[in-house]
Amino acid sequence: MSTGGRTRHTAGGALLLLLPVTAAVVGPLVTDADIPSDGMPYALGAGHPLGTDALGRDVLALVLRGGASALGVACAAVALAVAIGATLGLAAAASRSRWLDDLLIRPVELLLPLPSLLVISVVGVGWRGHPVAVALAVAALNVPAVARLLRAAALDAASGPVAEAMRLQGESPARVLFGHVGRAVLPVAAADAGTRVGGAVFTVAAANFLGLGLDPTSPDWGVMIAASREALFVQPWAVLAPTLMLVMFTVGVNLLADGLLPRAGRTGGKAMAWNR
């Protein structure tokens, strides 16, 4: 992709992210935690710019309030997955022992074939209504792929002349691992995290849509879609508003990641191709 194409993707992604991210960050500061049911169910107008939901709550207030949970749980899950997966992947790449490499990578690969919604369903049944449990499940599902990707991206840097020179100079393994190898794969990790955030957002939204996540009355974008889907033709904004927020966020994140991906360099590109 040309530099101009990357710039357009980056600018387009940032523009799409502006509204949902602003709503998620600023919304909870300008809305009450307990949104009153002061309107008729699925009403349009009457002081409600986007109408009301089934409980007579203002849809605009719900949209502003619901981004924090919809995006926060997904972003926290991806951050945790990257932290754990990066540590495992970098340690495996830097290890000079085959058995240690296998010990670090093979156990987490057992999670790769597990369907995400099946895991979410099991977690939702056992710990229903706990966003932390959903975040941990989404993180666990992403750890194997992150670990494999960053291990592949870090192999050249971990065995290269700079790493060897640092070892000969007596640098600690942690400094070699995170100071040199970690910096070398940082663009790959950032680009990969961008693509995973979009998938995590939809996984969390799907869990809430299926009733496996937050309480059915919670102000969350996924919960709003599930609760109001039967009234799509009666009060469409109750469904379209949170849906547009989710779509804008996921498309924006993927455009940003697509714009950053070429900067990962030749090694990072090979690693991502190998991981897929």
C-alpha positions as CSV (number, residue, x, y, z in Angstrom):
1,M,0.0,0.0,0.0
2,S,1.3,3.5,-0.9
3,T,2.0,6.2,1.7
4,G,-1.1,8.1,0.5
5,G,-3.2,5.0,0.9
6,R,-2.0,4.5,4.4
7,T,-2.6,8.1,5.3
8,R,-6.2,7.9,4.0
9,H,-6.9,4.7,5.9
10,T,-5.4,6.3,9.1
11,A,-7.4,9.5,8.7
12,G,-10.6,7.6,7.9
13,G,-10.2,5.3,10.8
14,A,-9.6,8.2,13.2
15,L,-12.7,10.0,11.9
16,L,-14.9,7.0,12.4
17,L,-13.5,6.4,15.9
18,L,-14.2,10.0,16.9
19,L,-17.9,9.7,17.7
20,P,-18.0,6.3,19.5
21,V,-14.9,6.9,21.5
22,T,-16.1,10.4,22.5
23,A,-19.4,8.9,23.5
24,A,-17.7,6.2,25.6
25,V,-15.4,8.5,27.3
26,V,-17.5,11.6,27.8
27,G,-20.9,10.0,27.9
28,P,-20.7,8.7,31.5
29,L,-19.6,12.1,32.7
30,V,-22.7,13.9,31.3
31,T,-25.4,11.3,32.0
32,D,-26.8,9.8,35.2
33,A,-25.9,6.3,36.2
34,D,-29.6,5.5,36.7
35,I,-31.5,6.7,33.5
36,P,-35.1,7.4,34.5
37,S,-38.1,5.8,32.7
38,D,-39.9,9.0,32.2
39,G,-41.3,8.4,28.7
40,M,-43.7,6.1,26.9
41,P,-42.2,2.9,25.5
42,Y,-40.8,3.2,22.0
43,A,-41.9,6.8,21.7
44,L,-40.5,9.2,19.2
45,G,-40.0,12.9,20.0
46,A,-41.5,14.3,23.1
47,G,-38.2,15.7,24.3
48,H,-36.2,12.6,23.4
49,P,-34.1,13.2,20.2
50,L,-33.6,9.5,19.5
51,G,-36.8,8.3,21.1
52,T,-37.2,5.9,24.0
53,D,-36.6,2.2,24.6
54,A,-39.0,-0.5,25.9
55,L,-38.8,0.9,29.4
56,G,-39.4,4.5,28.3
57,R,-35.7,5.5,28.8
58,D,-34.1,8.1,26.6
59,V,-32.1,6.3,23.9
60,L,-29.6,9.1,23.5
61,A,-28.7,8.9,27.2
62,L,-28.4,5.1,26.9
63,V,-26.1,5.4,23.9
64,L,-23.9,7.9,25.8
65,R,-23.9,5.7,28.8
66,G,-23.5,2.4,27.1
67,G,-20.2,2.9,25.3
68,A,-18.1,2.6,28.5
69,S,-19.1,-1.0,29.0
70,A,-19.3,-2.0,25.4
71,L,-15.8,-0.7,24.5
72,G,-14.2,-0.9,27.9
73,V,-14.7,-4.6,28.4
74,A,-13.4,-5.4,24.9
75,C,-10.3,-3.1,25.1
76,A,-9.4,-4.4,28.6
77,A,-9.7,-8.0,27.3
78,V,-7.4,-7.2,24.3
79,A,-4.9,-5.3,26.6
80,L,-4.7,-8.3,28.9
81,A,-4.4,-10.8,26.0
82,V,-1.5,-8.7,24.5
83,A,0.3,-8.4,27.8
84,I,0.1,-12.2,28.5
85,G,0.6,-13.3,24.9
86,A,3.5,-10.9,24.3
87,T,5.3,-12.1,27.4
88,L,4.9,-15.7,26.4
89,G,5.8,-15.1,22.7
90,L,8.9,-13.0,23.5
91,A,10.1,-15.4,26.1
92,A,9.7,-18.3,23.7
93,A,11.5,-16.5,20.9
94,A,14.4,-15.5,23.2
95,S,14.8,-19.0,24.8
96,R,17.5,-21.1,23.5
97,S,15.9,-24.3,24.6
98,R,13.4,-26.2,22.4
99,W,11.7,-27.7,25.4
100,L,11.2,-24.3,27.0
101,D,9.8,-22.9,23.8
102,D,7.3,-25.8,23.6
103,L,6.5,-25.4,27.3
104,L,5.6,-21.8,26.8
105,I,3.6,-22.0,23.6
106,R,2.1,-25.5,23.3
107,P,-0.3,-25.3,26.4
108,V,-1.9,-22.0,25.3
109,E,-2.4,-23.4,21.7
110,L,-4.9,-25.8,23.2
111,L,-7.3,-22.8,23.3
112,L,-7.0,-22.1,19.6
113,P,-9.7,-24.5,18.3
114,L,-12.3,-23.5,20.9
115,P,-15.3,-21.5,19.5
116,S,-15.4,-18.1,21.1
117,L,-19.2,-18.1,21.6
118,L,-19.1,-21.5,23.2
119,V,-16.5,-20.3,25.8
120,I,-18.5,-17.1,26.3
121,S,-21.7,-19.2,26.8
122,V,-20.0,-21.4,29.5
123,V,-18.6,-18.3,31.2
124,G,-22.0,-16.5,30.9
125,V,-23.9,-19.4,32.5
126,G,-21.4,-19.7,35.4
127,W,-20.8,-16.0,36.0
128,R,-23.8,-14.2,34.4
129,G,-23.8,-10.5,34.6
130,H,-20.1,-10.2,35.5
131,P,-18.3,-8.1,32.8
132,V,-14.9,-9.1,34.4
133,A,-15.7,-12.8,33.6
134,V,-16.5,-12.0,30.0
135,A,-13.3,-9.9,29.7
136,L,-11.2,-12.7,31.0
137,A,-12.8,-15.2,28.6
138,V,-12.2,-13.0,25.6
139,A,-8.6,-12.4,26.7
140,A,-8.0,-16.1,27.1
141,L,-9.3,-16.7,23.6
142,N,-6.9,-14.2,22.1
143,V,-3.8,-15.1,24.1
144,P,-2.7,-18.1,21.8
145,A,-2.9,-16.2,18.6
146,V,-1.0,-13.2,20.1
147,A,1.7,-15.4,21.5
148,R,2.2,-17.3,18.2
149,L,2.3,-14.1,16.2
150,L,4.8,-12.2,18.4
151,R,7.0,-15.3,18.8
152,A,7.3,-15.5,15.0
153,A,7.9,-11.7,14.7
154,A,10.6,-11.8,17.5
155,L,12.6,-14.8,16.2
156,D,14.9,-12.7,14.0
157,A,15.5,-10.0,16.6
158,A,16.1,-12.5,19.4
159,S,18.8,-14.3,17.5
160,G,20.2,-11.3,15.7
161,P,23.6,-9.6,16.2
162,V,22.3,-6.9,18.5
163,A,20.7,-9.4,20.9
164,E,23.9,-11.4,20.9
165,A,26.0,-8.3,21.6
166,M,23.8,-7.4,24.5
167,R,24.2,-10.9,26.0
168,L,28.0,-10.8,25.6
169,Q,28.1,-7.4,27.3
170,G,26.3,-9.0,30.3
171,E,22.9,-7.4,29.8
172,S,20.1,-9.1,31.8
173,P,17.7,-11.4,29.9
174,A,14.8,-9.0,30.8
175,R,16.6,-6.1,29.2
176,V,17.4,-8.1,26.1
177,L,13.8,-9.4,26.0
178,F,11.9,-6.2,26.5
179,G,14.5,-3.5,25.7
180,H,15.5,-4.8,22.3
181,V,13.3,-7.7,21.2
182,G,10.1,-6.1,22.5
183,R,10.8,-2.8,20.8
184,A,11.5,-4.6,17.5
185,V,8.0,-6.2,17.5
186,L,6.1,-3.3,18.9
187,P,4.7,-2.2,15.5
188,V,3.5,-5.7,14.8
189,A,1.9,-5.9,18.3
190,A,0.2,-2.5,17.8
191,A,-1.2,-3.4,14.4
192,D,-2.4,-6.8,15.6
193,A,-4.0,-5.4,18.7
194,G,-6.0,-2.9,16.5
195,T,-7.5,-5.8,14.5
196,R,-8.3,-7.8,17.7
197,V,-10.1,-4.9,19.4
198,G,-12.8,-4.9,16.6
199,G,-13.3,-8.7,17.0
200,A,-13.4,-8.4,20.8
201,V,-16.0,-5.6,20.6
202,F,-18.3,-7.8,18.5
203,T,-17.7,-10.8,20.8
204,V,-18.6,-8.9,23.9
205,A,-21.6,-7.3,22.1
206,A,-22.7,-10.8,21.0
207,A,-22.5,-12.1,24.5
208,N,-24.6,-9.2,25.8
209,F,-27.0,-9.7,22.8
210,L,-27.5,-13.4,23.7
211,G,-28.1,-12.5,27.4
212,L,-24.8,-14.0,28.6
213,G,-23.1,-10.8,29.7
214,L,-24.6,-7.8,31.4
215,D,-28.0,-7.5,33.0
216,P,-30.8,-7.1,30.3
217,T,-31.6,-3.6,31.6
218,S,-28.0,-2.4,31.5
219,P,-27.1,0.7,29.4
220,D,-24.9,-1.2,27.0
221,W,-24.9,-1.0,23.2
222,G,-25.1,-4.8,22.8
223,V,-27.9,-5.1,25.4
224,M,-29.8,-2.2,23.7
225,I,-29.7,-4.0,20.4
226,A,-31.0,-7.2,21.9
227,A,-33.7,-5.5,24.0
228,S,-35.1,-3.4,21.1
229,R,-34.7,-5.6,18.1
230,E,-38.3,-6.5,18.0
231,A,-39.3,-2.8,17.7
232,L,-36.9,-2.1,14.8
233,F,-39.8,-0.8,12.6
234,V,-41.6,0.9,15.4
235,Q,-38.7,2.8,17.0
236,P,-35.7,2.2,14.7
237,W,-33.2,4.5,16.6
238,A,-33.3,2.2,19.6
239,V,-31.5,-0.4,17.5
240,L,-29.8,1.7,14.8
241,A,-28.0,4.1,17.2
242,P,-26.1,1.5,19.2
243,T,-25.5,-0.5,16.0
244,L,-24.0,2.4,14.2
245,M,-21.7,3.1,17.2
246,L,-20.4,-0.5,17.1
247,V,-19.9,-0.5,13.4
248,M,-18.2,2.8,13.3
249,F,-15.8,1.7,16.1
250,T,-14.9,-1.6,14.6
251,V,-14.5,-0.3,11.0
252,G,-12.4,2.7,12.4
253,V,-10.1,0.4,14.4
254,N,-9.5,-1.9,11.4
255,L,-8.8,1.1,9.1
256,L,-6.3,2.4,11.6
257,A,-4.7,-1.0,12.0
258,D,-4.5,-1.3,8.2
259,G,-2.8,2.0,8.0
260,L,-0.3,1.0,10.6
261,L,0.3,-2.5,9.4
262,P,2.8,-1.7,6.6
263,R,5.0,0.1,9.1
264,A,5.5,-3.2,10.9
265,G,8.2,-3.9,8.4
266,R,9.3,-6.9,6.5
267,T,9.7,-9.2,9.5
268,G,6.4,-8.3,11.0
269,G,4.6,-8.9,7.7
270,K,6.1,-12.4,7.4
271,A,5.2,-13.1,11.0
272,M,1.6,-12.1,10.5
273,A,1.3,-14.1,7.2
274,W,2.8,-17.2,9.0
275,N,0.4,-16.8,12.0
276,R,-2.6,-16.8,9.6
